[in-house]
Amino acid sequence: MKTKKLYCGIDVSSDTLDICYQTAEGKVRFKQVENNQTGFNAITKTCGKNYHYVMENTGIYHTSFMFYLHRLGLEFSVVSALQVKRYIQMRLERSKSDKKDAKRICEYGIDRNPKATKVPDMHFFLCRTLNNAIHDLTKDITCMSNRIHSLSRVPYSVGKVMSTYKSILMNLKMERNKLEKILDTELRNWQPELVDLVQSVNGVGKRVTAEIIIYTNGFKDMKSYKQLISYAGLSPLEYSSGKSVRGKARICKQGGKLLRHVLYMAALTAKSTNSACKALYDRLVEKGKNKKAALIAVCNKLLKQVFGCVKNRVKYQNYYVSVRP
């Protein structure tokens, strides 16, 4: 006789885990434990092996429990926080607490039966952490550069402050360069073939290569270029209803914000150095398209080229011409 699958919803915070779990009789029970090894042991002792654990993706705080469940071979799902939020809003909840959130996450698991999450290897997590650190340092560099620029316009002496800011800026750039070299090494240790294939596309540099490979987890489960474009949040979005609502067509932006940013910067180069992208950009501008919209089309073209190279395992050829009989 097959054992009935039971669900355990977990609301994760930095210090505690609030859980709501089903009983065999169909009732729900609540428990709060610490977000550490002792708490993890208490959860699995209470629930056991027949449970499917469901939790939100909280960035960092859920990862320790996720790896703990993975080591024990237990089934679990890490779902998007936005999906859970919309699910709770659908219930028209007026108040919010950790206990209520745990209950709703449990109900989400029962209603939606989410797929079990497969944990990526450690190379992925290391590369992602390095990549996020580089983005953070880039923001700090931009912020410090703006401060230096604004101070250069004041009508009084700020030499000591300016010297401190320039020293900080120099150190930030040095640290970012160090992390970029480490990331490049780790990427080649993790996905050496993908790095060469993606980087072969004209206009795609090291930053874009790293962003694409990390965001797609090495193109895992990536079946089409349309899926890749959707991942980047570059797919078109229609907003219309009846006769009164006629929204302007835009990109959906539900996807990788940082990936879109580096792709847009790459498109500025690709419209000159990549023959196919240049032809696309010039054709759209000649037809009267907005230049920014034409650059978005170039971003999509770059992703198509990258996916084609990865799928066929061949490097990009800038002036490739298909010979038809």
C-alpha positions as CSV (number, residue, x, y, z in Angstrom):
1,M,0.0,0.0,0.0
2,K,1.4,3.4,-1.0
3,T,2.0,5.8,1.8
4,K,0.2,9.1,1.5
5,K,2.5,12.1,0.9
6,L,2.2,14.7,3.6
7,Y,3.3,18.3,3.4
8,C,5.3,20.5,5.8
9,G,5.3,24.3,5.1
10,I,8.3,26.2,6.5
11,D,8.5,30.0,7.0
12,V,12.2,30.9,7.2
13,S,13.8,33.7,9.0
14,S,17.4,34.4,10.1
15,D,17.0,33.0,13.6
16,T,13.9,30.7,13.5
17,L,11.9,28.3,11.4
18,D,8.1,28.2,11.8
19,I,6.6,25.0,10.5
20,C,3.1,23.9,9.8
21,Y,2.7,20.2,9.0
22,Q,-0.1,17.8,8.2
23,T,-1.0,14.8,10.4
24,A,-2.2,11.5,9.1
25,E,-5.7,12.4,10.2
26,G,-5.7,15.5,8.0
27,K,-5.2,18.1,10.8
28,V,-2.4,20.6,11.0
29,R,0.2,21.2,13.7
30,F,2.6,24.1,14.4
31,K,6.1,24.2,15.7
32,Q,8.9,26.8,16.0
33,V,12.5,25.8,16.1
34,E,15.9,27.6,15.8
35,N,17.4,28.0,12.3
36,N,20.4,25.7,13.1
37,Q,21.4,22.0,13.2
38,T,19.4,21.4,16.5
39,G,16.3,22.9,15.0
40,F,16.7,20.9,11.8
41,N,16.9,17.6,13.8
42,A,13.8,18.6,15.7
43,I,11.9,19.1,12.4
44,T,12.8,15.8,10.9
45,K,12.2,14.0,14.2
46,T,8.7,15.5,14.3
47,C,7.8,14.9,10.7
48,G,9.9,12.1,9.3
49,K,10.7,10.8,5.9
50,N,7.2,10.7,4.3
51,Y,6.9,14.5,4.2
52,H,7.4,16.9,1.3
53,Y,9.0,20.0,2.8
54,V,8.1,23.3,1.1
55,M,9.9,26.6,1.8
56,E,10.4,30.0,0.2
57,N,13.5,31.1,-1.6
58,T,14.9,33.6,1.0
59,G,18.3,34.1,-0.7
60,I,20.6,32.8,2.1
61,Y,18.6,31.8,5.2
62,H,17.0,28.7,3.7
63,T,20.2,27.2,2.3
64,S,21.4,25.5,5.4
65,F,18.2,23.6,5.9
66,M,18.0,22.9,2.2
67,F,21.5,21.2,2.2
68,Y,20.5,19.3,5.4
69,L,17.4,17.8,3.7
70,H,19.5,17.1,0.6
71,R,22.1,15.1,2.7
72,L,19.3,13.0,4.3
73,G,17.7,12.3,0.9
74,L,14.4,13.9,1.8
75,E,12.0,15.5,-0.7
76,F,11.7,19.3,-0.6
77,S,10.7,22.2,-2.8
78,V,12.2,25.7,-2.8
79,V,9.5,28.0,-4.4
80,S,9.6,31.6,-5.5
81,A,8.7,34.0,-2.8
82,L,6.5,35.9,-5.3
83,Q,4.4,32.8,-6.0
84,V,3.8,32.3,-2.3
85,K,3.0,36.0,-1.9
86,R,0.4,35.9,-4.7
87,Y,-1.1,32.7,-3.3
88,I,-1.5,34.4,0.2
89,Q,-3.0,37.5,-1.4
90,M,-5.5,35.3,-3.3
91,R,-6.8,34.3,0.1
92,L,-7.5,38.0,1.0
93,E,-5.5,37.8,4.2
94,R,-5.7,40.9,6.3
95,S,-3.0,40.1,8.9
96,K,0.4,38.6,8.6
97,S,2.5,36.4,11.0
98,D,5.2,33.7,10.7
99,K,2.7,31.1,11.9
100,K,0.1,32.2,9.3
101,D,2.7,32.2,6.5
102,A,3.9,28.7,7.5
103,K,0.3,27.5,7.2
104,R,-0.2,29.1,3.8
105,I,3.0,27.6,2.5
106,C,1.8,24.2,3.7
107,E,-1.5,24.8,1.9
108,Y,0.4,25.9,-1.2
109,G,2.2,22.6,-1.2
110,I,-1.0,20.6,-0.8
111,D,-2.8,22.6,-3.6
112,R,0.0,23.0,-6.1
113,N,2.1,19.9,-5.5
114,P,5.4,21.6,-6.5
115,K,8.2,19.7,-8.1
116,A,11.0,18.5,-5.9
117,T,14.0,20.9,-6.0
118,K,17.4,19.5,-7.3
119,V,20.3,21.1,-5.5
120,P,23.0,22.5,-7.8
121,D,26.6,21.6,-7.1
122,M,28.9,23.7,-4.9
123,H,30.6,25.3,-7.9
124,F,27.3,27.0,-8.8
125,F,26.9,28.5,-5.3
126,L,30.5,29.7,-5.2
127,C,30.3,31.3,-8.6
128,R,26.9,33.0,-7.8
129,T,28.3,34.4,-4.6
130,L,31.4,35.8,-6.4
131,N,29.2,37.3,-9.1
132,N,26.9,38.9,-6.6
133,A,29.9,40.4,-4.8
134,I,31.2,41.9,-8.1
135,H,27.8,43.5,-8.7
136,D,27.8,45.0,-5.1
137,L,31.3,46.4,-5.6
138,T,30.3,47.9,-9.0
139,K,27.5,49.7,-7.2
140,D,29.9,51.0,-4.6
141,I,32.3,52.1,-7.3
142,T,29.6,54.0,-9.1
143,C,28.4,55.6,-5.8
144,M,32.0,56.7,-4.9
145,S,32.7,58.0,-8.4
146,N,29.5,60.2,-8.2
147,R,30.6,61.6,-4.8
148,I,34.0,62.5,-6.2
149,H,32.4,64.2,-9.2
150,S,30.0,66.2,-7.0
151,L,32.9,67.3,-4.6
152,S,34.9,68.5,-7.5
153,R,32.3,71.1,-8.1
154,V,32.2,72.7,-4.7
155,P,33.7,76.3,-4.4
156,Y,35.8,75.5,-1.3
157,S,38.7,73.2,-0.4
158,V,37.9,69.5,0.2
159,G,41.3,68.1,-0.4
160,K,41.4,65.6,2.5
161,V,37.9,64.3,1.8
162,M,38.7,64.0,-1.9
163,S,41.9,62.1,-1.1
164,T,40.1,59.6,1.1
165,Y,37.3,59.1,-1.5
166,K,39.9,58.5,-4.3
167,S,41.8,56.0,-2.1
168,I,38.5,54.1,-1.3
169,L,37.6,54.1,-5.0
170,M,41.0,52.7,-6.0
171,N,40.8,49.9,-3.4
172,L,37.2,49.0,-4.6
173,K,38.4,48.7,-8.1
174,M,41.4,46.6,-7.1
175,E,39.1,44.2,-5.1
176,R,36.7,43.9,-7.9
177,N,39.5,43.0,-10.3
178,K,40.6,40.3,-7.9
179,L,37.1,38.8,-7.7
180,E,36.7,38.9,-11.4
181,K,39.9,36.9,-11.9
182,I,38.8,34.4,-9.2
183,L,35.3,34.1,-10.8
184,D,36.8,33.5,-14.3
185,T,38.9,30.7,-12.8
186,E,36.0,29.1,-11.0
187,L,33.8,29.3,-14.0
188,R,36.4,27.5,-16.1
189,N,36.7,24.8,-13.4
190,W,32.9,24.4,-13.4
191,Q,31.9,24.9,-17.0
192,P,35.0,25.2,-19.3
193,E,33.2,24.3,-22.5
194,L,30.3,26.6,-21.9
195,V,32.6,29.5,-21.1
196,D,34.4,29.1,-24.5
197,L,31.1,28.7,-26.4
198,V,29.3,31.7,-24.9
199,Q,32.3,34.0,-25.0
200,S,32.8,33.2,-28.7
201,V,29.8,35.3,-29.7
202,N,30.9,38.8,-30.8
203,G,29.9,41.4,-28.2
204,V,29.6,38.9,-25.4
205,G,32.4,39.5,-22.9
206,K,33.5,37.9,-19.6
207,R,30.8,39.7,-17.5
208,V,27.9,38.6,-19.8
209,T,29.3,35.1,-20.1
210,A,29.5,34.7,-16.3
211,E,26.0,36.2,-15.8
212,I,24.3,33.9,-18.4
213,I,26.0,30.7,-17.2
214,I,25.3,31.4,-13.5
215,Y,21.7,32.6,-14.0
216,T,20.8,29.6,-16.1
217,N,22.8,27.2,-13.8
218,G,24.9,26.0,-16.8
219,F,21.9,26.0,-19.2
220,K,20.3,23.3,-17.1
221,D,16.8,22.3,-18.4
222,M,17.1,25.0,-21.0
223,K,15.3,23.7,-24.1
224,S,14.8,26.7,-26.4
225,Y,16.1,30.2,-27.0
226,K,12.6,31.5,-26.1
227,Q,13.0,30.0,-22.7
228,L,16.3,31.8,-22.3
229,I,14.8,35.1,-23.4
230,S,12.0,34.6,-20.9
231,Y,14.5,33.9,-18.2
232,A,16.1,37.3,-18.9
233,G,12.7,39.1,-18.7
234,L,13.0,40.2,-22.4
235,S,9.9,38.5,-23.8
236,P,7.2,40.8,-25.1
237,L,4.3,41.7,-22.8
238,E,0.8,42.5,-24.1
239,Y,-1.5,44.6,-21.9
240,S,-5.0,45.0,-23.3
241,S,-8.6,44.4,-22.3
242,G,-11.7,45.1,-24.3
243,K,-11.9,48.5,-25.9
244,S,-10.8,50.7,-23.0
245,V,-7.4,49.2,-22.1
246,R,-4.7,49.4,-24.8
247,G,-1.4,49.3,-23.1
248,K,1.8,49.9,-24.9
249,A,3.8,46.7,-25.8
250,R,6.8,46.3,-23.5
251,I,9.2,43.6,-22.3
252,C,7.9,41.7,-19.3
253,K,10.9,42.3,-17.0
254,Q,10.0,39.2,-14.9
255,G,13.4,37.6,-14.9
256,G,17.1,38.4,-14.4
257,K,17.4,42.2,-13.8
258,L,21.2,42.0,-13.6
259,L,21.3,39.8,-16.7
260,R,19.2,42.3,-18.7
261,H,21.6,45.1,-17.5
262,V,24.8,43.4,-18.7
263,L,23.1,42.3,-21.9
264,Y,22.0,45.9,-22.7
265,M,25.6,47.0,-22.3
266,A,26.8,44.2,-24.5
267,A,24.2,45.2,-27.1
268,L,25.8,48.6,-27.4
269,T,29.0,46.9,-28.5
270,A,27.4,44.1,-30.5
271,K,25.5,46.5,-32.8
272,S,28.9,47.5,-34.2
273,T,31.0,44.3,-33.9
274,N,28.5,41.6,-34.5
275,S,27.5,41.4,-38.2
276,A,24.0,39.9,-37.6
277,C,23.2,42.2,-34.7
278,K,24.4,45.2,-36.7
279,A,22.2,44.3,-39.6
280,L,19.2,43.8,-37.3
281,Y,19.8,47.2,-35.5
282,D,20.3,49.1,-38.7
283,R,17.2,47.6,-40.3
284,L,15.0,48.4,-37.3
285,V,16.3,52.0,-37.0
286,E,15.7,52.5,-40.8
287,K,12.1,51.4,-40.3
288,G,11.6,54.1,-37.7
289,K,12.0,52.0,-34.5
290,N,13.1,53.6,-31.3
291,K,16.9,53.1,-30.8
292,K,16.3,51.7,-27.4
293,A,13.8,49.2,-28.7
294,A,16.2,48.2,-31.4
295,L,18.9,47.6,-28.7
296,I,16.4,45.3,-26.9
297,A,16.0,43.4,-30.1
298,V,19.8,43.1,-30.3
299,C,19.8,41.7,-26.7
300,N,17.4,39.0,-27.9
301,K,19.5,38.3,-30.9
302,L,22.6,37.8,-28.7
303,L,20.7,35.3,-26.6
304,K,19.6,33.4,-29.7
305,Q,23.2,33.2,-30.9
306,V,24.4,32.1,-27.5
307,F,21.8,29.4,-27.3
308,G,22.6,28.2,-30.8
309,C,26.2,27.9,-30.0
310,V,25.5,26.0,-26.7
311,K,22.9,23.7,-28.2
312,N,25.1,22.7,-31.3
313,R,28.4,22.8,-29.3
314,V,30.1,25.0,-31.9
315,K,31.7,28.3,-31.6
316,Y,30.1,31.4,-33.1
317,Q,31.1,32.4,-36.7
318,N,30.6,36.1,-37.3
319,Y,30.3,36.0,-41.0
320,Y,28.7,32.5,-41.4
321,V,26.6,32.2,-44.5
322,S,24.2,29.3,-44.9
323,V,24.6,27.6,-48.3
324,R,21.4,26.3,-49.6
325,P,21.1,24.0,-52.7
